Amino acid sequence: MNNVFTFGCRLNFWESNKINQILKENGKFNLTVFNTCSVTNEAVKNIISNIKKFHDRNPDIKIAVTGCAVETNHETFKKMKEVSFIINNKKKLLESSWKNLSVDNSKIRLHDKDNLSLIKTNPSNSSVRKFIKIQNGCDHSCTFCIIPKCRGKSVSDGTKEINRNIKKLLNSNIKEIILTGVDLTSWGLDFSKNLFLGDLLKDIFLKNSTCFRLRLSSLDAAELDSSFFQVLKKDERLMPHFHFSLQSLNNMVLKRMKRRHSVEQVISLFKKIRDISPNASFGADIISGFPTETDEMFQETKKLIKKLEISHLHVFPYSEKKGTPASKMPQVSIHIRRKRAKELRDLGKNIYLKVLKKQIFTKQKVLIENNKGIGKTENNFNVKLKNVSKGDIVEVIPSKIENNFLIA
């Protein structure tokens, strides 16, 4: 039996499933894979700690390491006695990277309850919702980011392949599909005839007439084109929750990050989406304590998050990555980074509850995700229901809130 422990983004979880499939097909039952993330230094430290813990508990199990941290911390993993194999991140989905690994299957390990703390629920294993990868890599050069080094330039999957994968999932009774990638909004820009994300959405809905829900993972606020808004107006199958990699809401910080959007563009974008879809909700990635960020700059970000009612916040204290331009800028103290991160997370909880309250006594379509009656609204809020079955899509009117769940 093999396990893939996954750290990081949704794309990593999708890739872990592919790795698992390759391992099973090639009989690598006594191998554990750590599919890693290097978005922060803390993430890498956590992975190293988990590898050591796992090896201490399972000394006979060989460990393979892959993912973004392999590209940024290769020498660290190479020196670890616990690691038997290192698989290049850009080659981790190739069967040839795995099939010739020497693994002793005579010592097959059963699930050890001591290892459960390492296992994150893989959201792409849901029986009602699945991820589809539409692109990989990134062509941009944000001053804080190491990901282009880890994953290379943006490469888009073709529309035929994407639609084939979607049809396969819909035929297996999947009710919701999430398009994922490193930089979704760059999809199609590497084709000989430039296409845009909106063009892909149009093609997906044209080729798949089934009633299903389509979500988008993280978007770039600078790259949404007119075709996206045409789809948003026309097709209700595109779910009205949009997560943007904003990182800051102060123009000077954005400029120093080398982000391509301005605060004014974000405000206009949110208004445009809400004018088309009034019940839309928003998420955002925000970095706290970016180099040179003053308290005044931070307060501006905080004020605008509140004004825009960004209800699903992902907050990260800035983590300097060696070799990036931002790592050479004047640094904000770690204490202040963490303090600001806590302030933003607390603010995020308050905004979430405020927006959640607005859903009470309104009609909501809910996809039931498990046998406990828990589901999600179209705009990405959790609901608890009774007398429903997993996979049902039901229309309800929530009457109250309990523990951040709508109750209907």
C-alpha positions as CSV (number, residue, x, y, z in Angstrom):
1,M,0.0,0.0,0.0
2,N,1.4,3.5,-0.9
3,N,0.6,6.9,0.4
4,V,1.1,10.4,-1.0
5,F,1.3,13.1,1.6
6,T,0.4,16.4,0.0
7,F,1.3,19.9,1.1
8,G,0.3,23.2,-0.6
9,C,-2.0,24.2,-3.4
10,R,-5.0,22.5,-5.0
11,L,-2.8,21.7,-8.1
12,N,-0.6,19.7,-5.8
13,F,-3.5,17.6,-4.6
14,W,-4.6,17.0,-8.2
15,E,-1.0,15.9,-9.1
16,S,-0.9,13.6,-6.0
17,N,-3.8,11.6,-7.3
18,K,-2.0,11.2,-10.6
19,I,1.2,10.0,-8.8
20,N,-0.8,7.6,-6.7
21,Q,-2.3,6.1,-9.8
22,I,1.2,5.7,-11.4
23,L,2.5,4.0,-8.2
24,K,-0.4,1.5,-8.1
25,E,-0.1,0.7,-11.8
26,N,3.6,0.0,-11.3
27,G,3.3,-2.0,-8.0
28,K,5.1,0.5,-5.8
29,F,3.1,-0.5,-2.8
30,N,5.7,0.1,-0.1
31,L,6.6,3.7,-0.9
32,T,5.5,6.9,0.7
33,V,5.7,10.1,-1.3
34,F,5.9,13.6,0.1
35,N,4.5,16.0,-2.6
36,T,5.9,19.3,-1.3
37,C,5.3,23.0,-1.3
38,S,7.8,25.9,-1.0
39,V,5.6,28.9,-0.9
40,T,6.9,29.8,2.6
41,N,10.0,28.9,4.6
42,E,7.7,27.7,7.3
43,A,6.1,25.2,4.9
44,V,9.4,23.7,4.0
45,K,10.4,23.4,7.7
46,N,7.1,21.6,8.4
47,I,7.6,19.2,5.5
48,I,11.2,18.3,6.7
49,S,9.8,17.8,10.3
50,N,7.0,15.5,9.0
51,I,9.5,13.4,6.9
52,K,11.6,12.8,10.0
53,K,8.6,11.9,12.1
54,F,7.3,9.5,9.5
55,H,10.7,7.8,9.1
56,D,11.0,7.4,12.8
57,R,7.7,5.6,13.0
58,N,8.2,3.6,9.7
59,P,11.9,2.9,9.3
60,D,11.3,0.2,6.7
61,I,9.3,2.4,4.3
62,K,11.2,4.2,1.6
63,I,10.4,7.8,1.1
64,A,10.3,9.8,-2.1
65,V,10.2,13.6,-2.2
66,T,8.9,15.7,-5.1
67,G,7.1,19.0,-5.5
68,C,8.2,22.6,-5.5
69,A,10.4,22.3,-2.4
70,V,12.6,19.9,-4.3
71,E,13.5,22.7,-6.7
72,T,14.2,25.2,-4.0
73,N,15.7,23.0,-1.3
74,H,17.3,20.1,-3.3
75,E,20.5,20.0,-1.3
76,T,18.6,19.8,2.0
77,F,16.6,16.8,0.9
78,K,19.7,15.2,-0.7
79,K,21.4,15.3,2.7
80,M,18.5,13.7,4.6
81,K,19.1,10.1,5.5
82,E,15.4,9.6,5.7
83,V,14.9,10.3,1.9
84,S,15.5,7.5,-0.5
85,F,14.4,9.2,-3.8
86,I,14.2,12.8,-5.1
87,I,11.9,13.3,-8.1
88,N,12.2,16.4,-10.1
89,N,9.0,18.5,-9.8
90,K,8.7,19.0,-13.6
91,K,9.0,15.2,-14.1
92,K,6.8,14.0,-11.3
93,L,3.8,13.1,-13.5
94,L,6.0,11.0,-15.9
95,E,5.6,7.2,-15.4
96,S,9.3,6.8,-16.1
97,S,10.2,8.8,-13.0
98,W,8.6,6.2,-10.8
99,K,8.5,2.8,-12.4
100,N,12.2,1.9,-12.0
101,L,12.4,2.9,-8.3
102,S,13.7,0.0,-6.2
103,V,11.0,-0.8,-3.5
104,D,10.7,-3.8,-1.3
105,N,7.0,-4.9,-1.3
106,S,7.6,-7.7,1.2
107,K,7.1,-5.1,4.0
108,I,3.7,-3.6,3.1
109,R,2.6,-1.2,5.7
110,L,-1.0,-0.8,6.8
111,H,-2.3,2.6,7.8
112,D,-0.8,3.5,11.1
113,K,-2.9,5.7,13.3
114,D,0.3,7.6,14.3
115,N,0.6,8.8,10.7
116,L,-2.9,10.2,10.4
117,S,-1.7,13.6,11.5
118,L,0.3,13.8,8.2
119,I,-2.7,12.9,6.0
120,K,-4.7,15.9,4.8
121,T,-8.0,15.1,3.2
122,N,-7.4,15.4,-0.5
123,P,-10.3,17.6,-1.8
124,S,-9.9,16.0,-5.2
125,N,-11.0,12.7,-3.8
126,S,-14.5,13.9,-3.2
127,S,-17.2,11.8,-4.8
128,V,-19.2,14.8,-5.8
129,R,-16.5,17.4,-6.7
130,K,-13.3,17.0,-8.7
131,F,-10.4,19.1,-9.9
132,I,-9.4,19.5,-13.5
133,K,-5.9,20.9,-14.3
134,I,-6.0,23.4,-17.2
135,Q,-2.5,24.8,-17.1
136,N,0.8,24.8,-15.2
137,G,3.6,27.2,-14.6
138,C,3.8,31.0,-14.6
139,D,5.2,33.7,-16.9
140,H,5.3,36.5,-14.4
141,S,8.1,37.7,-12.1
142,C,6.6,38.8,-8.8
143,T,9.4,39.9,-6.6
144,F,8.5,37.6,-3.7
145,C,7.7,34.5,-5.6
146,I,9.8,31.4,-6.3
147,I,7.1,29.4,-8.1
148,P,8.2,30.1,-11.8
149,K,11.6,28.6,-10.9
150,C,9.8,25.5,-9.5
151,R,7.2,25.0,-12.3
152,G,8.6,26.8,-15.3
153,K,6.7,28.9,-17.9
154,S,3.0,28.7,-18.3
155,V,1.8,25.8,-20.4
156,S,-1.9,25.4,-21.2
157,D,-3.8,22.1,-21.6
158,G,-5.7,21.9,-24.9
159,T,-9.5,22.4,-25.0
160,K,-10.0,18.9,-26.3
161,E,-8.1,17.3,-23.5
162,I,-9.9,19.5,-20.9
163,N,-13.4,18.7,-22.3
164,R,-12.5,15.0,-22.5
165,N,-11.6,15.0,-18.8
166,I,-14.7,16.9,-17.9
167,K,-17.0,14.6,-19.8
168,K,-15.4,11.6,-18.1
169,L,-16.1,13.1,-14.7
170,L,-19.7,14.1,-15.6
171,N,-20.4,10.6,-16.9
172,S,-19.3,9.3,-13.5
173,N,-21.9,11.5,-11.8
174,I,-19.6,14.3,-10.5
175,K,-21.7,17.4,-9.8
176,E,-19.1,20.1,-9.5
177,I,-15.8,20.7,-11.3
178,I,-13.0,23.1,-10.2
179,L,-10.6,24.3,-12.8
180,T,-7.1,24.5,-11.3
181,G,-3.6,25.6,-12.3
182,V,-0.8,27.8,-11.2
183,D,-2.0,30.9,-13.1
184,L,-5.5,30.1,-14.5
185,T,-6.0,33.5,-16.2
186,S,-2.9,32.9,-18.4
187,W,-4.6,29.9,-19.9
188,G,-4.4,30.0,-23.7
189,L,-1.9,32.8,-24.0
190,D,0.8,30.3,-25.1
191,F,-1.2,29.1,-28.0
192,S,-0.3,30.2,-31.6
193,K,-3.7,32.0,-31.7
194,N,-4.1,33.6,-28.3
195,L,-7.1,32.4,-26.3
196,F,-8.4,33.5,-22.9
197,L,-9.9,31.9,-19.9
198,G,-13.4,33.2,-21.0
199,D,-13.0,31.4,-24.3
200,L,-12.3,28.1,-22.5
201,L,-15.3,28.6,-20.3
202,K,-17.5,29.2,-23.3
203,D,-16.2,26.0,-25.0
204,I,-16.7,23.9,-21.8
205,F,-20.3,25.0,-21.5
206,L,-21.0,24.6,-25.2
207,K,-19.6,21.1,-25.3
208,N,-21.1,20.0,-22.0
209,S,-24.8,20.6,-21.8
210,T,-25.2,18.7,-18.6
211,C,-26.4,20.5,-15.4
212,F,-23.2,20.8,-13.4
213,R,-21.4,23.4,-11.3
214,L,-18.1,24.9,-12.4
215,R,-15.8,26.7,-10.1
216,L,-12.5,28.5,-10.7
217,S,-9.5,28.4,-8.3
218,S,-7.2,31.4,-7.8
219,L,-7.4,34.2,-10.4
220,D,-5.2,37.1,-11.4
221,A,-7.0,40.4,-11.1
222,A,-5.0,41.8,-14.0
223,E,-6.0,39.3,-16.7
224,L,-9.8,38.7,-16.8
225,D,-10.9,39.6,-20.3
226,S,-14.3,40.6,-21.7
227,S,-15.2,37.0,-22.6
228,F,-15.1,36.0,-19.0
229,F,-17.8,38.6,-18.2
230,Q,-19.9,37.4,-21.1
231,V,-19.9,33.9,-19.6
232,L,-20.7,35.2,-16.1
233,K,-23.7,37.0,-17.6
234,K,-24.9,34.1,-19.7
235,D,-24.3,30.8,-17.8
236,E,-25.5,30.2,-14.3
237,R,-23.3,27.0,-14.1
238,L,-20.3,29.3,-13.4
239,M,-20.4,29.5,-9.6
240,P,-20.3,33.1,-8.1
241,H,-17.3,32.8,-5.8
242,F,-14.0,34.2,-7.1
243,H,-10.7,34.0,-5.3
244,F,-8.0,36.5,-6.4
245,S,-4.3,36.5,-5.7
246,L,-4.3,40.1,-4.6
247,Q,-1.4,40.0,-2.1
248,S,-1.9,43.6,-1.0
249,L,-4.3,46.5,-1.4
250,N,-1.8,49.3,-1.3
251,N,-0.5,50.6,-4.6
252,M,3.1,51.1,-3.5
253,V,3.4,47.6,-2.0
254,L,1.8,46.2,-5.2
255,K,4.4,48.1,-7.3
256,R,7.2,46.7,-5.2
257,M,5.8,43.2,-5.5
258,K,5.7,43.7,-9.2
259,R,2.0,42.8,-9.3
260,R,0.2,43.9,-12.4
261,H,-3.0,45.2,-10.9
262,S,-3.7,48.4,-9.0
263,V,-6.1,49.0,-6.1
264,E,-8.4,51.0,-8.4
265,Q,-8.6,48.1,-10.8
266,V,-9.5,45.7,-8.0
267,I,-12.3,48.0,-6.8
268,S,-13.6,48.3,-10.4
269,L,-13.4,44.5,-10.9
270,F,-15.3,43.6,-7.8
271,K,-18.0,46.1,-8.7
272,K,-18.3,44.8,-12.2
273,I,-18.7,41.2,-11.0
274,R,-21.2,42.2,-8.3
275,D,-23.2,44.2,-10.9
276,I,-23.6,41.0,-12.9
277,S,-23.9,38.6,-10.0
278,P,-25.1,40.4,-6.8
279,N,-24.7,37.4,-4.6
280,A,-21.1,36.8,-5.6
281,S,-18.6,36.3,-2.8
282,F,-14.8,36.9,-2.9
283,G,-11.7,35.4,-1.5
284,A,-8.1,36.6,-1.6
285,D,-4.5,35.8,-0.9
286,I,-2.9,38.5,1.2
287,I,0.8,38.8,2.3
288,S,1.3,40.6,5.6
289,G,4.5,42.5,6.4
290,F,5.9,42.6,2.8
291,P,9.3,44.4,2.8
292,T,8.9,48.2,3.2
293,E,5.2,47.9,4.2
294,T,4.5,50.6,6.7
295,D,1.7,50.6,9.2
296,E,-0.1,53.1,7.1
297,M,0.2,50.9,4.0
298,F,-1.1,47.9,6.0
299,Q,-4.0,49.9,7.4
300,E,-5.0,50.8,3.8
301,T,-5.1,47.1,2.9
302,K,-7.1,46.3,6.0
303,K,-9.6,49.1,5.3
304,L,-10.2,48.0,1.7
305,I,-10.6,44.3,2.6
306,K,-13.4,45.4,4.9
307,K,-14.9,47.8,2.3
308,L,-14.8,45.1,-0.4
309,E,-16.2,42.5,2.0
310,I,-13.6,39.8,1.1
311,S,-15.1,37.0,3.1
312,H,-12.6,34.1,2.3
313,L,-9.2,35.4,3.3
314,H,-6.0,33.4,3.0
315,V,-3.3,35.3,4.9
316,F,0.4,34.6,4.9
317,P,3.1,36.4,6.8
318,Y,5.8,37.4,4.3
319,S,8.5,34.7,3.9
320,E,11.7,35.8,2.2
321,K,12.8,33.3,-0.5
322,K,16.5,33.3,-1.2
323,G,17.4,34.8,-4.5
324,T,14.2,36.7,-5.0
325,P,14.3,40.6,-5.4
326,A,12.1,41.0,-2.3
327,S,14.6,39.2,-0.1
328,K,17.0,42.0,-0.8
329,M,14.6,44.8,0.2
330,P,14.5,46.3,3.7
331,Q,12.6,43.7,5.8
332,V,9.7,44.1,8.2
333,S,10.4,42.3,11.5
334,I,8.9,38.8,11.8
335,H,7.0,39.9,14.9
336,I,5.2,42.6,13.0
337,R,4.5,40.3,10.0
338,R,2.9,37.8,12.4
339,K,1.0,40.5,14.3
340,R,-0.4,41.9,11.0
341,A,-1.3,38.4,9.8
342,K,-3.3,37.8,13.0
343,E,-5.1,41.2,12.6
344,L,-6.1,40.2,9.0
345,R,-7.2,36.7,10.0
346,D,-9.4,38.2,12.8
347,L,-10.8,40.7,10.3
348,G,-11.5,37.9,7.9
349,K,-13.5,35.9,10.4
350,N,-15.6,39.0,11.1
351,I,-16.3,39.7,7.5
352,Y,-17.1,36.0,6.8
353,L,-19.7,36.1,9.5
354,K,-21.1,39.4,8.3
355,V,-21.5,38.1,4.7
356,L,-22.8,34.8,6.0
357,K,-25.6,36.6,7.8
358,K,-26.7,38.1,4.5
359,Q,-27.4,34.6,3.2
360,I,-30.1,34.0,5.9
361,F,-33.7,34.1,4.5
362,T,-32.5,34.1,0.9
363,K,-32.9,31.3,-1.6
364,Q,-29.7,29.2,-1.9
365,K,-28.9,26.2,-4.1
366,V,-26.7,23.8,-2.1
367,L,-24.7,20.8,-3.3
368,I,-24.6,18.1,-0.6
369,E,-21.1,16.9,-0.2
370,N,-21.3,14.1,2.4
371,N,-23.7,11.8,4.2
372,K,-23.9,14.2,7.2
373,G,-26.0,16.7,5.2
374,I,-23.2,19.3,4.8
375,G,-23.0,21.2,1.6
376,K,-22.0,24.4,-0.1
377,T,-24.0,27.3,-1.5
378,E,-23.1,28.5,-5.0
379,N,-21.2,31.4,-3.5
380,N,-19.1,29.0,-1.3
381,F,-20.7,29.1,2.2
382,N,-21.2,25.9,4.3
383,V,-24.7,24.7,5.0
384,K,-26.1,21.9,7.3
385,L,-29.3,20.2,6.2
386,K,-31.4,17.2,7.2
387,N,-33.1,14.5,5.1
388,V,-30.8,14.9,2.1
389,S,-28.4,12.6,0.3
390,K,-24.8,13.1,-0.9
391,G,-24.8,14.5,-4.4
392,D,-28.2,16.2,-4.1
393,I,-28.5,19.8,-5.3
394,V,-31.3,21.3,-3.3
395,E,-32.9,24.8,-3.0
396,V,-33.2,26.0,0.5
397,I,-33.8,29.1,2.6
398,P,-31.4,29.2,5.6
399,S,-33.0,30.4,8.8
400,K,-30.0,30.7,11.2
401,I,-26.3,30.3,11.7
402,E,-24.5,27.8,14.0
403,N,-20.7,27.5,14.2
404,N,-20.3,29.4,10.9
405,F,-22.7,27.0,9.1
406,L,-26.0,28.2,7.6
407,I,-28.8,26.0,9.0
408,A,-31.7,25.1,6.7
